[in-house]
Amino acid sequence: MAMSAVARDTVFALRRQIAKIEGTLPERLQAPAPGAPADVTGSDMTIVRRGLAVAAADAFLRTGIERLDAALGGGLPRAALSEIHGLETRDAGTVAGFALSLVSLILKEKQGLPILWVGTAEIFHEAGLPYARGLHALFGIEPEQLLFSEAPKLLDALWIAEEAARMTAFAAVILEVRGSPQRLDLTATRRLHARAQNASRPLLLLRQAGEADPTAAPVRLIVSAAPAASRETVAGPLAGSIGRPAFKVDIGKSRTALPGQFTLEWNPNEHAFAERTENSVAVVPASGRGTDPAPASGAVLAFPALAAPATGDQPSRQQHPAHRSPRRAG
């Protein structure tokens, strides 16, 4: 028992040291009223990070989902680097939609400021660009508020994101990368995180098919598509219809180190999230007879037998079909 307690204390000390290095360890201070004793449970709590003091109420971008915000320790940090992962390439659209939902929440408070989306040519050619009309219809974002910067290489995209993150002219900066490139290491993410802290602006790192590599981001969310529920009408759910877009959100990393999985629906009318706890309704109805019956057998046709080829008609070894020769890996 003594050894396990020592090991546990060692792990906690290492986590605290890592948090200090990454700049994600908050120190909470209370500014008491004159003549009043300090109360660390008051509403005017202040969070101090690396010499920057911000009010606790303004330190986090709240998603509006109480369980998710509580698991994240208050919400997504405003002045920080936050990661949003898609485990597979096909999740790129889902990750982009979730990021645009967060942008919609940010623009509610930063009206008039644009958003800069940085990526390489490979990223935009693979996943495409957001549809301009859909930006306003689904997220309330005007097309001129979303600016795109296409860089030829990842090194250029990192430089653009670092320079843009320090500017207060942007409400937020989005950096989208693919896979787990070596240049996106702990040092590079520390620079991005520091720039976001200094400018008190959020910086979202979108990952297409990326691994959970060590980074300086205090929050990592793993996002994938969730089945859409049926559209709600006055008479009830409309069978066979597709309702609001839904996201499955897993907490991969947070300040509180609390795991969690949530299913969120985006309301395009109110531009807000809603948590869905019940099972979603399948869009495609099941067969009324249960299992799908096998098709009936068709007519049997007899083909004439082919004569065996002569010896001289056999193909040489070099002329054998491609499936008989070794294939290229991948």
C-alpha positions in Angstrom: 0.0 0.0 0.0 2.9 2.4 0.8 4.4 1.8 -2.6 1.2 2.5 -4.4 0.7 5.7 -2.5 4.2 6.9 -3.3 3.6 6.0 -7.0 0.4 7.9 -7.0 2.0 11.0 -5.5 4.8 10.7 -8.1 2.3 10.6 -11.0 0.4 13.7 -9.6 3.7 15.6 -9.2 4.7 14.7 -12.8 1.3 15.8 -14.1 1.6 19.1 -12.3 5.0 19.7 -13.7 3.9 19.0 -17.2 0.9 21.4 -16.7 3.4 24.1 -15.6 5.5 23.5 -18.7 2.5 23.7 -21.0 1.1 26.7 -19.2 -2.2 25.0 -18.5 -2.0 24.9 -14.7 -4.4 27.6 -13.3 -3.7 29.3 -10.1 -6.9 30.7 -8.7 -6.8 34.0 -6.8 -9.6 35.9 -5.1 -9.7 39.7 -5.2 -11.6 40.3 -1.9 -13.6 43.5 -1.3 -12.0 46.1 1.0 -12.3 45.0 4.6 -13.8 41.6 3.7 -12.0 38.2 4.1 -11.0 36.3 1.0 -13.5 33.8 -0.3 -12.2 31.4 -3.0 -15.8 30.4 -3.9 -16.8 33.9 -4.9 -18.0 34.8 -8.4 -15.2 37.3 -9.1 -12.5 34.6 -9.2 -9.6 35.3 -11.4 -7.4 32.8 -13.3 -3.7 33.7 -13.7 -1.7 32.0 -16.4 1.9 33.0 -17.2 1.3 36.5 -15.9 -2.0 37.0 -17.8 -5.0 37.6 -15.6 -8.5 37.1 -17.0 -11.9 36.9 -15.3 -13.1 33.4 -14.8 -16.4 34.2 -16.5 -14.5 35.2 -19.6 -11.8 32.5 -19.5 -13.9 29.8 -21.2 -16.1 29.5 -24.3 -19.1 27.6 -23.0 -20.8 25.2 -25.4 -24.1 25.6 -23.5 -24.1 21.9 -22.6 -23.7 21.8 -18.8 -22.3 18.3 -18.6 -19.7 18.9 -21.3 -18.7 22.3 -19.9 -18.3 20.8 -16.4 -16.2 17.9 -17.7 -13.9 20.5 -19.5 -13.6 22.5 -16.3 -15.7 25.4 -17.5 -15.7 25.0 -21.3 -13.1 25.5 -24.0 -10.4 27.9 -23.0 -10.6 31.2 -24.9 -7.0 32.1 -24.8 -5.5 28.8 -25.8 -4.9 26.2 -28.4 -7.6 23.6 -28.6 -7.5 20.4 -30.7 -10.4 18.9 -32.6 -9.6 15.4 -34.1 -11.2 13.4 -36.8 -10.0 9.8 -36.6 -10.5 9.1 -40.3 -10.4 11.2 -43.5 -14.1 10.8 -44.0 -14.7 12.7 -40.7 -13.2 15.9 -42.2 -16.6 17.3 -42.9 -17.9 16.5 -39.5 -14.9 18.1 -37.8 -15.3 21.2 -40.0 -19.0 21.4 -39.1 -18.2 21.2 -35.4 -15.5 23.9 -35.7 -18.0 26.1 -37.6 -20.5 25.6 -34.7 -17.8 26.8 -32.3 -17.1 29.8 -34.6 -20.8 30.7 -34.5 -20.6 30.8 -30.7 -17.5 32.9 -30.8 -18.9 35.4 -33.3 -21.9 36.0 -31.0 -19.5 37.8 -28.8 -17.0 39.0 -31.4 -19.3 40.5 -33.9 -17.7 42.2 -36.9 -14.4 40.3 -36.6 -13.4 37.8 -39.2 -12.1 34.2 -38.8 -9.0 33.0 -40.5 -8.8 29.4 -41.7 -5.3 28.2 -42.5 -4.5 25.0 -44.4 -2.3 23.5 -47.1 -3.4 22.9 -50.7 -3.6 19.1 -49.9 -6.1 19.8 -47.1 -8.5 21.9 -49.2 -8.2 19.6 -52.2 -9.0 16.6 -50.1 -11.9 17.9 -47.9 -13.0 21.0 -49.9 -14.2 24.3 -48.7 -17.3 25.2 -46.7 -20.3 26.1 -48.8 -20.9 29.9 -48.7 -24.7 29.7 -48.5 -24.6 27.0 -45.9 -22.5 29.2 -43.7 -25.3 31.7 -43.2 -28.2 29.2 -43.2 -26.7 26.8 -40.7 -24.3 28.8 -38.6 -25.3 32.5 -39.1 -21.8 33.2 -40.5 -21.6 35.7 -43.3 -19.3 34.4 -46.1 -17.1 37.5 -45.9 -16.4 36.8 -42.2 -14.5 33.5 -43.0 -11.2 34.0 -44.7 -9.1 31.2 -46.1 -5.3 31.0 -46.5 -4.0 28.2 -48.6 -0.3 27.5 -48.0 1.9 25.4 -50.3 3.6 23.6 -47.4 2.8 22.8 -43.7 5.8 24.9 -42.6 4.2 27.9 -44.3 0.8 27.2 -42.8 2.4 27.0 -39.3 4.1 30.4 -39.9 0.8 32.0 -41.1 -1.1 30.6 -38.1 1.5 31.8 -35.6 1.5 35.3 -37.1 -2.3 35.4 -37.3 -2.8 34.1 -33.7 -1.0 37.2 -32.3 -3.4 39.6 -34.1 -6.5 40.9 -32.3 -8.1 41.7 -35.6 -9.3 38.1 -35.9 -12.0 36.6 -33.6 -10.3 33.2 -33.9 -7.8 31.3 -36.0 -8.3 27.8 -37.4 -5.3 25.6 -38.5 -6.2 22.4 -40.3 -3.6 19.7 -40.8 -3.7 16.2 -42.1 -2.2 13.1 -40.3 0.6 13.4 -37.8 3.4 15.5 -39.5 6.7 15.7 -37.7 6.8 19.5 -37.9 3.6 19.6 -35.7 5.5 18.6 -32.6 5.4 19.8 -29.0 7.6 22.8 -29.8 5.4 24.0 -32.6 2.2 23.7 -30.6 3.8 25.5 -27.7 4.4 28.4 -29.9 0.9 28.4 -31.2 -0.5 28.1 -27.6 1.7 30.9 -26.4 0.5 33.2 -29.3 -3.1 32.4 -28.5 -2.6 33.2 -24.8 -0.9 36.5 -25.5 -3.6 37.7 -27.8 -6.4 36.2 -25.6 -7.9 34.6 -28.7 -8.9 30.9 -29.4 -6.9 28.9 -31.9 -8.5 25.7 -33.1 -6.3 22.9 -34.5 -8.2 20.6 -36.7 -6.7 17.2 -37.4 -7.7 15.0 -40.3 -6.9 11.3 -39.5 -4.4 12.4 -36.9 -3.0 10.5 -33.9 -3.2 11.7 -30.4 0.4 13.0 -30.3 1.7 15.1 -27.3 0.9 18.7 -27.8 0.6 21.9 -25.7 -3.1 22.1 -26.2 -5.0 21.8 -22.9 -8.1 20.4 -24.6 -8.5 17.7 -27.2 -11.9 16.7 -28.5 -12.4 13.7 -30.8 -15.4 14.4 -33.1 -17.3 12.0 -35.4 -20.7 12.0 -37.0 -23.7 10.8 -35.0 -26.9 9.4 -36.6 -29.4 12.2 -37.2 -32.7 11.9 -35.5 -36.0 12.3 -37.4 -37.2 15.9 -38.0 -39.6 17.1 -35.4 -43.0 18.4 -36.5 -46.2 19.5 -34.7 -47.5 15.9 -35.0 -44.3 14.4 -33.8 -41.2 12.9 -35.4 -41.5 12.7 -39.2 -40.5 9.1 -40.1 -37.8 8.7 -42.8 -36.7 12.3 -42.5 -33.3 13.7 -41.5 -33.2 16.2 -38.7 -30.5 18.4 -37.2 -26.8 17.6 -37.7 -25.4 15.6 -34.8 -21.9 15.1 -33.5 -20.4 12.5 -31.2 -17.8 14.2 -29.0 -15.3 12.3 -26.9 -13.0 14.1 -24.5 -9.4 12.9 -25.3 -7.7 15.5 -23.1 -8.7 18.3 -20.7 -7.6 20.2 -17.7 -9.7 18.1 -15.4 -8.6 14.7 -17.0 -12.3 13.6 -16.8 -13.3 11.3 -19.7 -16.7 11.7 -21.3 -18.7 11.0 -24.4 -21.5 13.3 -25.6 -24.0 13.4 -28.5 -24.7 17.0 -29.5 -27.2 18.3 -32.0 -26.7 21.7 -33.6 -29.8 23.9 -33.8 -29.4 26.0 -37.0 -32.3 28.3 -36.0 -31.0 29.3 -32.5 -27.3 28.7 -33.4 -26.8 26.6 -30.2 -26.0 23.1 -29.2 -28.4 20.7 -27.5 -27.5 17.4 -25.9 -29.3 14.2 -27.1 -29.5 11.5 -24.5 -32.1 9.2 -26.0 -31.3 6.8 -28.8 -31.6 8.4 -32.3 -34.2 7.3 -34.8 -32.8 5.4 -37.8 -33.2 7.3 -41.0 -33.8 4.2 -43.1 -36.7 2.1 -41.8 -36.1 -1.6 -41.2 -37.9 -4.2 -43.3 -41.4 -4.9 -42.2 -40.9 -8.6 -42.3 -37.7 -8.6 -40.2 -34.7 -10.0 -42.0 -34.3 -9.3 -45.7 -35.3 -12.5 -47.6 -32.9 -13.9 -50.1 -33.9 -13.4 -53.8 -35.4 -16.3 -55.6 -33.2 -18.4 -57.9 -33.3 -17.5 -61.5 -33.2 -19.7 -64.6 -30.3 -22.0 -65.0 -28.5 -21.7 -68.3 -26.1 -24.3 -69.7 -22.9 -23.0 -71.5 -21.1 -25.2 -74.0 -17.8 -26.7 -72.8 -14.7 -25.0 -74.1 -12.0 -27.0 -75.7 -8.6 -27.0 -73.9 -6.1 -24.7 -75.6 -3.2 -26.1 -77.5 0.2 -26.2 -76.0 1.5 -23.5 -78.2 -1.4 -21.2 -77.2 -0.3 -21.1 -73.5 0.9 -17.6 -72.5 4.5 -17.2 -71.5 5.5 -16.4 -67.9 5.7 -12.7 -68.7 2.2 -12.7 -70.2 0.4 -14.1 -67.1 -2.5 -11.9 -65.8 -1.6 -9.1 -63.4 -3.3 -10.8 -60.5 -0.7 -13.6 -60.7 2.2 -11.2 -60.2 3.1 -9.4 -56.9 1.2 -6.2 -56.2 2.5 -2.9 -55.0 1.9 -2.4 -51.2 -0.9 0.0 -50.5 
